Amino acid sequence: MAQPVAPLHDSLVPLDAPLGRHAKALFAGVLAIGAEFGVPAPSIDLSAATGAQALDAVHGLLEDLFPQLKAT
């Protein structure tokens, strides 16, 4: 049975600040996985993106990649 996922704590990826090195690497990896599976990656410049922008891009990608996991 599916378990709920805890909300992302703001201290891990500050929503209103530029991405740190680890966050850039994490989001770049997720976008690369989507591209590997043929899901077009959203156009986002991770070197200038805020945490909120990166999360929005990745959420959109994951919804396309795993449509059955979309929140209702």
N, C-alpha and C positions, 0 to 999 in steps of 0.2 A: 504494500500500500504506500502511496506517495506520502512523503512527509513535508510539512511546510518548511520553507526556507526562511531563516532569520533575516530580517531587514539588514541591508548594508549599513554598517555604522559609519557615520560621517567622518570619523577620524581616519578610516582606511583610505578613502578617496574623497578628499574635501571637494564638495560640489561647486564651490565658487572660486576655486584656485586652480592654477595650471597643474597639470599632471606631473608627478615626480617620476624619477627614472624607472622605478619598479612598476608603477601604474602604466606608464607608456609601454613597457615591455609586455605586460599582461594584456592590455587592450590590443596591441599590435598582434599578439599571438591569437587572440580570439578572432580578429578580423581575417588573419591568414587562414585559420581553420575554415571559416565560412567560405573564403575564396577557393580553398582546396575542394570543398564540396559543391562548388558551382553557384553559391549564393553571392550575388553581387554585393560587394562591401560598400557601405555608405561612404560618401566622400567626406572625410574628416582629416584635418591636419593635427595629428596627435602632439606635435611640438608646440602648438598654440591653443589646443583645446582645454577647456575646464573639465573637471570631473563630471559635471552634469551633462555636458555635451558628449563626452566619451560614453557615459552610461546610456544615454539616449540612443546613440549609434549602435552600441552592442545589443541593447534590448531589441531594437528593430531587426538586427541581423539574426539574433537567436529566435525571434518570433517567426522569421522566414525559414530558418533552418529546422526548427522544431515546432510546427504549427499547432500540434496537439497540446503543447505546454502553455499556450497563450492563456493569460488570466481572463477569467470571465467576470 
